[in-house]
C-alpha cells in the first residue's frame, strides 16, 4: 500500500522532502486528490520509514531505485530515460534484472522489490550501475 500511495502522490505532482528537523514536507499537495491524501494518513509512519530507507540508498541501489520508479511512471527522470535510450546493453541488463526479481517472486509493482534481490540480481544491478556511471561521465 505504501508504494501505491507514494506512486499516486508522485504522479499527481507531489514532492516529498525531508526537512532539517526530520519531518516530511509534502509540496504541491493541492494537486493531489483528497482520497490519495486520506489514504496516506493512516500509513504515514510506513511512508516515512520507506522514504528514510530510500534516502539511505547509495550507488547501485539508488540508481536501480530511480530506474524502477521511472519505468513505473511514478516520477520523471530525464537522465535515466536518456541513459536507457542510448545504452541498449544497459536496457537489456535492466530487463534481465527485472526478470530475476520476477523469478524470485516480485509480481506486484507496488511491492518493494528489494526483498526479491539475490546474488544474481545484485550482480546485474552492479553492472547496470557501472554502465550508468560511465554513461553519465561521458554525457557531461
ABEGO torsion letter per residue (X at the ends): XAAAAAAAAAAAGBBBBBBAAGBBBBBGAAABBAAAAAAAAAAAAAAAAAAAAAAABBEAAAAAAAAAAAAAGABBBAAAAAAAAABAAAAAAAAAAAAAAAAAGBABAABBAAAABBAAAAAAAAAAAAAAAAAAAAAX
